[in-house]
Amino acid sequence: MKSILPFALIAATLTACGPGGVIDSDVERGLVGAAVGYGAARAVDGNGDRGAIAGGLAGIFCDDVGVCSRAR
């Protein structure tokens, strides 16, 4: 399913950015992004591995591209 990748990427990025800055390191954001990406992919019968990879990368790099602000 080609439409799953954008969905998983968006869901993982928004979740990994989390309100309140509770998740403050790249590793934590990557783990949360991977978990949400996997869940989102499986929810729409997509490939969970691809969703986890895309979500993990989205979580790790969301602050680098300006989507999330770094915790201070």
N, CA, C and O of each residue as an XYZ file, in Angstrom:
288
protein
N       0.836     -1.182      0.000
C       0.000      0.000      0.000
C       0.876      1.239      0.000
O       1.573      1.505      0.979
N       0.850      1.980     -1.057
C       1.713      3.146     -1.180
C       1.209      4.332     -0.374
O       1.990      5.228     -0.055
N      -0.057      4.360     -0.041
C      -0.600      5.512      0.683
C      -0.289      5.481      2.170
O      -0.546      6.464      2.865
N       0.255      4.386      2.677
C       0.518      4.271      4.107
C       1.718      5.096      4.552
O       1.722      5.615      5.668
N       2.714      5.227      3.723
C       3.931      5.919      4.135
C       3.685      7.368      4.552
O       4.173      7.768      5.609
N       2.957      8.174      3.779
C       2.698      9.541      4.237
C       1.883      9.594      5.526
O       2.135     10.435      6.389
N       0.911      8.700      5.655
C       0.093      8.662      6.864
C       0.929      8.326      8.089
O       0.828      8.991      9.120
N       1.753      7.293      7.971
C       2.608      6.896      9.086
C       3.614      7.987      9.428
O       3.891      8.235     10.602
N       4.150      8.624      8.425
C       5.126      9.691      8.639
C       4.516     10.877      9.378
O       5.115     11.405     10.315
N       3.338     11.290      8.961
C       2.660     12.422      9.609
C       2.262     12.074     11.041
O       2.478     12.868     11.957
N       1.688     10.903     11.235
C       1.258     10.495     12.577
C       2.448     10.391     13.524
O       2.381     10.849     14.664
N       3.522      9.795     13.057
C       4.703      9.636     13.907
C       5.344     10.970     14.237
O       5.776     11.185     15.369
N       5.413     11.859     13.277
C       6.019     13.168     13.517
C       5.211     13.957     14.530
O       5.782     14.540     15.451
N       3.912     13.986     14.381
C       3.077     14.740     15.313
C       3.121     14.150     16.713
O       3.123     14.891     17.696
N       3.157     12.843     16.816
C       3.213     12.210     18.128
C       4.579     12.406     18.766
O       4.665     12.685     19.961
N       5.627     12.267     18.007
C       6.978     12.398     18.559
C       7.262     13.814     19.024
O       8.100     14.014     19.904
N       6.589     14.793     18.458
C       6.787     16.174     18.874
C       6.089     16.467     20.193
O       6.465     17.403     20.898
N       5.106     15.700     20.522
C       4.371     15.766     21.777
C       4.277     17.109     22.461
O       5.278     17.820     22.559
N       3.105     17.476     22.935
C       2.942     18.725     23.661
C       3.644     18.686     25.018
O       3.702     17.640     25.663
N       4.149     19.778     25.425
C       4.755     19.892     26.747
C       6.225     19.536     26.793
O       6.849     19.677     27.845
N       6.793     19.087     25.714
C       8.222     18.790     25.683
C       8.632     17.652     26.585
O       9.750     17.662     27.102
N       7.770     16.667     26.796
C       8.101     15.536     27.645
C       9.164     14.665     27.001
O      10.037     14.129     27.684
N       9.090     14.528     25.700
C      10.062     13.738     24.958
C      11.155     14.695     24.484
O      10.924     15.517     23.598
N      12.351     14.584     25.082
C      13.335     15.625     24.837
C      14.611     15.187     24.126
O      15.486     16.020     23.889
N      14.745     13.912     23.778
C      15.958     13.513     23.063
C      15.589     12.860     21.731
O      14.462     12.407     21.530
N      16.563     12.825     20.834
C      16.337     12.212     19.527
C      15.980     10.734     19.657
O      15.134     10.229     18.919
N      16.622     10.045     20.590
C      16.357      8.615     20.771
C      14.914      8.398     21.224
O      14.221      7.527     20.698
N      14.467      9.181     22.191
C      13.090      9.036     22.668
C      12.089      9.351     21.566
O      11.110      8.626     21.387
N      12.330     10.429     20.829
C      11.426     10.778     19.719
C      11.437      9.701     18.645
O      10.399      9.404     18.054
N      12.593      9.116     18.389
C      12.698      8.040     17.404
C      11.917      6.800     17.822
O      11.239      6.178     17.004
N      12.017      6.449     19.093
C      11.284      5.284     19.592
C       9.775      5.498     19.546
O       9.023      4.615     19.136
N       9.349      6.669     19.968
C       7.916      6.974     19.914
C       7.440      7.015     18.471
O       6.372      6.491     18.157
N       8.209      7.621     17.605
C       7.851      7.680     16.194
C       7.773      6.303     15.564
O       6.872      6.035     14.769
N       8.707      5.424     15.908
C       8.692      4.062     15.371
C       7.467      3.295     15.856
O       6.825      2.585     15.081
N       7.149      3.439     17.125
C       5.979      2.745     17.664
C       4.686      3.231     17.010
O       3.833      2.428     16.634
N       4.550      4.524     16.882
C       3.343      5.078     16.267
C       3.298      4.754     14.777
O       2.230      4.451     14.244
N       4.425      4.814     14.111
C       4.479      4.463     12.695
C       4.081      3.017     12.458
O       3.362      2.714     11.506
N       4.545      2.129     13.317
C       4.179      0.714     13.207
C       2.678      0.534     13.425
O       2.002     -0.150     12.656
N       2.177      1.153     14.473
C       0.743      1.039     14.772
C      -0.128      1.618     13.675
O      -1.158      1.041     13.326
N       0.276      2.751     13.133
C      -0.501      3.376     12.059
C      -0.493      2.507     10.807
O      -1.514      2.375     10.132
N       0.649      1.921     10.500
C       0.740      1.064      9.315
C      -0.115     -0.191      9.477
O      -0.818     -0.593      8.550
N      -0.051     -0.797     10.642
C      -0.839     -2.007     10.883
C      -2.333     -1.708     10.937
O      -3.145     -2.558     10.572
N      -2.702     -0.525     11.381
C      -4.123     -0.160     11.477
C      -4.784     -0.086     10.108
O      -5.987     -0.323      9.991
N      -4.027      0.234      9.086
C      -4.596      0.320      7.740
C      -4.064     -0.811      6.855
O      -4.002     -0.674      5.633
N      -3.682     -1.924      7.481
C      -3.204     -3.118      6.792
C      -1.986     -2.864      5.912
O      -1.855     -3.438      4.831
N      -1.105     -2.006      6.383
C       0.138     -1.738      5.667
C       1.278     -2.554      6.250
O       1.068     -3.375      7.143
N       2.466     -2.333      5.753
C       3.660     -3.016      6.219
C       4.150     -2.330      7.492
O       4.598     -1.184      7.448
N       4.068     -3.017      8.610
C       4.460     -2.444      9.894
C       5.923     -2.072      9.978
O       6.287     -1.091     10.626
N       6.774     -2.867      9.314
C       8.207     -2.566      9.337
C       8.513     -1.244      8.648
O       9.295     -0.437      9.152
N       7.904     -1.032      7.511
C       8.108      0.229      6.800
C       7.559      1.404      7.597
O       8.171      2.471      7.637
N       6.416      1.212      8.228
C       5.839      2.261      9.059
C       6.740      2.606     10.231
O       6.895      3.776     10.582
N       7.339      1.577     10.842
C       8.232      1.804     11.979
C       9.499      2.552     11.547
O       9.969      3.449     12.245
N      10.038      2.173     10.396
C      11.239      2.851      9.898
C      10.939      4.312      9.593
O      11.678      5.207     10.004
N       9.850      4.544      8.870
C       9.488      5.925      8.517
C       9.173      6.736      9.766
O       9.584      7.892      9.870
N       8.454      6.153     10.709
C       8.121      6.858     11.940
C       9.325      7.159     12.794
O       9.430      8.240     13.373
N      10.247      6.196     12.877
C      11.461      6.419     13.649
C      12.307      7.543     13.073
O      12.822      8.387     13.806
N      12.446      7.543     11.758
C      13.208      8.617     11.110
C      12.518      9.966     11.277
O      13.174     10.985     11.493
N      11.195      9.964     11.177
C      10.453     11.215     11.365
C      10.650     11.736     12.788
O      10.828     12.937     12.988
N      10.618     10.850     13.764
C      10.821     11.266     15.147
C      12.207     11.806     15.414
O      12.373     12.791     16.134
N      13.202     11.160     14.833
C      14.584     11.587     15.052
C      14.867     12.946     14.423
O      15.519     13.793     15.034
N      14.381     13.153     13.210
C      14.741     14.358     12.467
C      13.714     15.483     12.538
O      13.905     16.514     11.893
N      12.622     15.321     13.304
C      11.589     16.366     13.315
C      12.112     17.690     13.876
O      11.717     18.754     13.400
N      12.987     17.643     14.872
C      13.516     18.897     15.414
C      14.568     19.511     14.491
O      14.750     20.729     14.485
N      15.256     18.682     13.717
C      16.284     19.191     12.806
C      15.687     19.975     11.641
O      16.318     20.900     11.128
N      14.481     19.612     11.224
C      13.839     20.304     10.102
C      12.888     21.403     10.562
O      12.250     22.051      9.733
N      12.784     21.620     11.860
C      11.992     22.710     12.386
C      10.550     22.390     12.715
O       9.777     23.298     13.018
N      10.158     21.101     12.663
C       8.787     20.750     13.008
C       8.616     20.766     14.524
O       7.616     21.269     15.035
N       9.565     20.231     15.219
C       9.555     20.222     16.682
C      10.599     21.225     17.173
O      11.608     21.460     16.508
N      10.351     21.796     18.308
C      11.396     22.657     18.890
C      12.177     21.828     19.897
O      11.614     20.990     20.601
N      13.450     22.067     19.954
C      14.289     21.338     20.907
C      13.953     21.748     22.333
O      13.721     22.921     22.627
N      13.935     20.748     23.207
C      13.701     21.025     24.625
C      14.921     21.730     25.200
O      16.054     21.360     24.892
N      14.706     22.708     26.005
C      15.816     23.455     26.612
C      15.911     23.133     28.071
O      16.781     23.660     28.764
